[in-house]
């Protein structure tokens, strides 16, 4: 359900990937609803093996992976801010990149992203690169601002950037220029053991460990901003959604069996109950590898329930409202199941049709289709070494 309006607006951005080759395609804000193609950028999209921006669809080429500024390797997510800047999770390069709305490179940040001897080079550690020719592939790392295969990104109304740092089992928060501010997850504070570490404290931040308690994560993949700046996280391998305030304070979580004290599917900080990892489930409100999360202007929360082949809709407090996907209604066989109907919801089945849905899950009136280039399937792998040579073909998770 990325592409909704609201704080985590994607404004029509989509990723075009071929193997590990990548280019970024962007529709203008005015054309976002229709999906009208506008441009693509990445290494080699105009040929020549260098970074470029292509604005003529028939002339664009598949991009290739690279590490200079603007080049990408397995871009996993994209977000925009109120000023129209575009932020890309350059996952296999272990960095975030920022572009203007036309695709011009502005900066990248992560561990050791500046070439040796160039301006901004700190030797090693978290760095920000602002000259495309001086940038390089980032290393995986666990100190503040460093990343290990980041997966999700969102920007709040103030321009703060939140990143789902998947294999560091934490969320990181940056300002719009990439300055690290804070991170949260199990055991992320090395100096004063705890689940929150801030730059302002002067404490040393570290890799989190996987966990199922309140505010702990197991390979989070998605992040979204809700009303009042609330942060929602798709805690993928814990089969649940977690909600935090803008500073990382845990508020609630929902999914199958997340309340250990009083067995149930909702656990809140206010209750004083012990929260735990959810288990995979198929009924309404249960999840099986929650892949992504988004919100709308009314505060509703939408979840891409990956292995259940469906989308689920909740209110801002985690109350299940409806789900849609192939065959999700067990009581009255169909592709929509709502809490209000009293019907029993179930996992969806695999389907091959793409659909544009309203917030209720229904398909809106159709308009004449706009021709779009097909999106090739993609394979990839986790990097077995800190930099490029370990990134080869294989299964992407």
C-alpha positions in Angstrom: 0.0 0.0 0.0 2.9 2.4 -0.6 1.8 5.3 -2.8 -0.9 6.5 -0.4 -1.1 10.2 0.2 -0.1 11.5 3.7 3.2 11.7 5.7 4.7 8.7 3.9 3.7 9.7 0.4 5.7 7.9 -2.3 4.5 10.3 -5.0 4.4 7.8 -7.7 7.9 6.5 -7.3 8.6 3.0 -8.4 11.7 0.9 -8.7 12.8 -0.7 -12.0 15.2 -3.6 -11.4 16.8 -6.2 -13.6 19.0 -8.7 -11.8 21.2 -6.4 -9.6 20.9 -3.6 -12.2 18.8 -0.7 -11.0 17.3 2.6 -12.2 14.9 4.8 -10.3 11.7 5.9 -12.1 9.7 8.9 -10.8 6.3 10.3 -11.7 5.7 14.0 -11.1 3.5 14.8 -8.1 0.8 15.9 -10.6 0.9 12.6 -12.4 1.4 10.4 -9.3 -2.2 9.2 -9.2 -2.2 8.1 -12.8 1.3 6.6 -12.7 2.4 8.5 -15.8 6.1 7.9 -16.3 8.4 10.9 -16.2 12.1 9.9 -15.8 14.6 7.3 -14.6 18.0 7.6 -13.0 20.9 5.4 -12.2 24.1 4.1 -13.6 24.0 3.5 -17.3 20.3 4.4 -17.9 21.5 6.5 -20.8 24.3 4.1 -21.8 28.0 4.7 -21.3 28.2 3.1 -17.9 27.9 6.3 -15.9 25.2 7.9 -13.8 22.5 9.7 -15.7 18.9 10.8 -15.8 16.8 9.5 -18.7 13.6 11.4 -19.7 12.6 9.6 -22.9 11.1 6.3 -22.1 11.9 4.6 -25.4 15.6 5.5 -25.0 16.1 4.4 -21.4 18.2 1.3 -20.6 18.3 -0.9 -17.6 20.7 0.4 -15.0 23.7 -1.4 -13.6 24.9 -1.5 -10.0 27.5 0.9 -8.8 28.8 2.8 -5.8 29.5 6.4 -6.9 27.0 9.0 -5.9 23.6 8.4 -7.6 24.5 4.8 -8.5 22.7 2.0 -6.7 22.7 -1.7 -5.8 19.4 -3.2 -4.8 17.4 -0.1 -4.0 14.7 -1.4 -1.6 12.5 1.6 -0.8 12.0 5.2 -1.6 10.4 8.2 0.2 9.9 11.9 -0.4 9.7 14.9 1.9 7.5 18.0 1.7 10.1 19.9 -0.4 10.1 17.1 -3.0 13.4 15.6 -2.2 13.8 11.9 -2.9 15.4 9.5 -0.4 16.5 6.0 -1.6 17.4 2.9 0.5 20.5 1.8 -1.4 20.5 -1.5 0.4 23.4 -3.6 -0.8 25.5 -0.4 -0.7 24.5 0.0 3.0 23.6 3.7 2.6 20.9 6.2 2.1 21.0 8.5 -1.0 19.2 11.8 -1.4 18.2 13.4 -4.8 16.3 16.4 -5.9 12.9 15.7 -7.7 14.7 15.7 -11.0 17.0 12.9 -10.0 20.2 15.0 -9.4 22.4 13.5 -6.7 22.7 15.5 -3.5 24.3 13.3 -0.8 24.7 9.8 0.6 25.3 8.6 4.1 26.4 5.4 5.8 29.7 3.8 7.0 32.8 4.7 5.0 30.9 6.1 2.0 33.6 8.7 1.2 36.7 7.6 -0.8 40.0 7.8 1.0 41.6 11.2 1.0 38.4 13.0 -0.3 36.6 15.7 1.5 34.6 14.3 4.4 36.7 11.1 4.7 37.0 10.2 8.4 39.1 7.1 7.8 36.3 4.8 8.8 32.9 5.1 10.5 29.8 7.0 9.7 30.3 9.6 6.9 28.2 11.9 4.6 29.3 12.2 1.0 28.2 15.3 -1.0 30.3 14.9 -4.2 29.1 12.1 -6.4 32.6 11.3 -7.8 34.0 11.0 -4.2 31.4 8.5 -3.0 31.8 4.8 -2.7 29.9 1.7 -1.6 29.3 1.7 2.2 30.4 -0.9 4.6 28.0 -2.7 6.9 28.3 -1.5 10.5 26.5 -1.0 13.7 27.6 2.3 15.2 25.2 5.3 15.0 24.3 6.0 11.4 25.9 2.9 10.0 23.6 0.3 8.4 23.4 -3.4 7.6 21.2 -4.0 4.6 18.6 -1.3 5.3 15.2 -2.0 3.9 12.5 0.7 4.6 12.4 4.5 4.8 10.0 7.3 5.5 10.2 11.0 6.1 8.1 12.9 8.6 6.6 16.4 8.3 9.6 18.0 9.8 12.0 16.3 7.3 13.4 13.7 9.7 14.3 10.5 8.0 13.5 7.1 9.6 15.2 3.9 8.3 14.4 0.3 9.0 17.9 -1.0 9.6 17.0 -4.6 9.0 19.9 -6.7 10.0 21.0 -4.4 12.8 17.5 -5.0 14.3 16.8 -1.4 14.9 15.2 1.9 13.6 17.5 4.8 13.0 16.5 8.5 12.8 18.4 11.2 10.8 17.8 14.8 9.9 17.2 15.7 6.3 20.9 16.1 5.7 21.8 12.7 7.0 23.0 13.7 10.4 22.4 10.8 12.8 20.1 11.6 15.7 19.0 8.4 17.4 18.3 4.7 17.1 16.2 2.2 19.0 16.0 -1.6 19.3 17.2 -4.3 21.7 20.5 -3.4 23.3 21.5 -0.6 21.0 23.1 1.5 23.7 26.6 0.2 24.5 27.5 2.9 27.1 24.4 2.7 29.2 22.8 -0.6 28.4 19.3 0.0 27.0 17.1 0.0 23.9 17.6 3.7 23.0 20.7 5.5 22.0 21.0 9.2 20.9 23.7 11.2 19.4 23.0 14.0 21.9 23.8 11.7 24.9 27.4 11.0 23.7 26.8 7.3 24.2 28.1 4.7 21.8 25.5 3.1 19.8 25.8 -0.5 18.6 24.1 -3.3 16.6 20.8 -4.4 18.1 20.0 -8.0 18.7 16.8 -9.7 17.6 14.1 -9.8 20.2 10.3 -10.1 20.7 9.8 -7.8 23.6 8.3 -4.3 23.5 10.3 -2.1 21.2 12.5 -5.0 20.1 12.7 -6.2 16.5 13.4 -9.2 14.3 14.4 -8.0 10.8 12.1 -5.0 10.4 11.4 -4.2 6.8 8.9 -1.2 6.7 8.4 2.1 8.5 5.7 4.7 8.2 4.6 8.0 9.9 1.1 8.4 11.3 -0.9 11.2 13.0 1.1 13.3 15.4 4.4 11.9 14.1 3.8 8.4 15.4 6.2 5.8 13.9 4.8 2.4 12.8 7.2 -0.4 12.1 6.6 -3.6 10.1 8.4 -6.0 12.5 8.6 -8.6 9.8 9.9 -11.8 11.4 8.0 -11.1 14.6 4.7 -11.0 12.5 3.5 -7.8 14.1 3.2 -4.0 13.8 4.8 -1.8 16.5 3.9 1.8 17.2 6.2 4.4 18.8 6.2 8.1 19.4 8.6 10.2 17.3 11.5 9.7 19.7 11.3 5.9 19.8 9.2 5.3 22.9 7.2 2.2 22.6 3.4 2.6 22.7 1.8 -0.6 21.4 2.1 -3.7 19.2 -0.4 -5.9 17.5 -0.4 -9.4 15.8 -1.2 -12.9 16.7 -0.5 -13.6 20.4 1.6 -10.5 21.1 0.3 -10.1 24.7 1.9 -12.6 27.0 0.2 -11.5 30.2 -3.4 -11.7 29.0 -3.2 -13.8 25.8 -4.4 -11.6 23.0 -3.4 -9.8 19.8 -2.8 -6.4 21.2 -0.2 -5.3 23.8 0.2 -1.7 25.0 2.8 0.0 27.2 0.0 1.6 29.2 -1.4 -1.8 30.2 1.9 -2.9 31.9 1.6 -6.2 30.2 4.5 -8.2 28.9 4.7 -8.1 25.1 6.2 -10.8 23.0 6.8 -11.8 19.4 3.7 -12.7 17.4 3.3 -15.9 15.6 2.3 -16.3 11.9 -1.5 -16.4 11.5 -4.2 -16.0 8.9 -7.3 -14.6 10.6 -8.2 -10.9 10.4 -5.5 -8.9 12.2 -3.0 -11.8 12.2 0.1 -11.6 9.9 2.6 -13.8 8.2 5.8 -11.7 7.5 4.4 -8.1 7.5 6.5 -6.7 4.7 5.5 -3.0 4.6 3.4 -0.4 6.3 1.7 2.8 5.3 -0.8 5.4 6.7 -3.4 7.6 5.2 -4.4 11.2 6.3 -7.1 9.9 8.6 -4.5 7.8 10.5 -5.5 4.4 9.2 -2.7 1.9 8.9 -2.2 -0.4 6.0 0.0 -3.5 6.1 1.4 -5.6 3.2 0.9 -9.1 4.7 3.4 -10.7 2.5 3.1 -14.4 3.0 -0.7 -14.2 3.4 -1.0 -12.6 0.0 -3.2 -9.7 1.2 -3.3 -6.1 2.4 -4.8 -5.4 5.9 -6.3 -2.2 7.2 -6.3 -1.2 10.9 -7.2 2.0 12.7 -4.4 4.0 14.3 -4.6 1.9 17.5 -4.3 -1.4 15.8 -8.0 -2.4 15.6 -8.5 -4.7 12.6 -11.0 -3.3 10.0 -10.7 -5.2 6.8 -8.4 -7.2 4.5 -8.4 -7.8 0.7 -6.6 -10.2 -1.6 -7.5 -13.4 -3.5 -10.0 -15.4 -1.6 -9.6 -13.8 1.8 -13.2 -14.2 2.8 -13.9 -17.7 4.1 -17.5 -17.2 5.1 -18.7 -15.6 1.8 -16.0 -16.5 -0.7 -14.5 -13.4 -2.2 -11.6 -11.0 -2.2 -12.7 -8.7 0.6 -13.3 -9.5 4.3 -14.3 -6.9 6.9 -14.6 -7.0 10.7 -18.0 -5.3 10.5 -19.4 -8.2 8.5 -18.6 -10.8 11.1 -17.2 -13.0 8.3 -14.1 -15.2 9.0 -11.1 -13.9 7.2 -8.3 -16.1 5.9 -5.0 -16.0 4.0 -5.2 -15.0 0.4 -4.0 -17.0 -2.5 -1.4 -16.1 -5.1 -2.8 -14.0 -8.0 -1.4 -12.5 -11.1 -3.5 -9.4 -11.5 -2.5 -6.0 -10.4 -5.1 -3.7 -8.9 -5.5 -0.1 -7.7 -7.7 0.0 -4.6 -9.5 2.7 -2.6 -9.0 2.8 1.2 -11.9 0.4 1.6 -10.2 -2.2 -0.6 -12.6 -1.8 -3.5 -11.4 -1.1 -7.0 -12.1 2.5 -8.1 -13.6 3.3 -11.5 -11.1 2.6 -14.2 -9.6 5.1 -16.6 -7.8 4.5 -19.9 -4.5 2.7 -19.1 -1.2 4.5 -19.6 1.4 2.5 -21.2 4.2 1.5 -18.8 7.4 -0.4 -19.3 7.1 -3.9 -17.8 8.8 -4.5 -14.4 11.2 -7.4 -14.7 11.6 -9.8 -11.9 14.6 -9.5 -9.7 16.9 -11.7 -7.8 19.7 -10.7 -5.5 21.5 -11.9 -2.4 22.8 -10.7 0.9 26.3 -9.5 0.7 28.7 -12.1 2.0 31.5 -9.5 2.2 31.3 -5.9 3.3 31.6 -4.5 -0.2 30.6 -5.4 -3.7 32.3 -8.7 -4.6 30.0 -10.6 -2.2 26.8 -9.3 -3.7 25.8 -11.8 -6.4 22.7 -13.4 -7.8 20.6 -15.5 -5.5 17.3 -15.4 -3.6 16.2 -12.0 -2.2 14.3 -12.0 1.0 
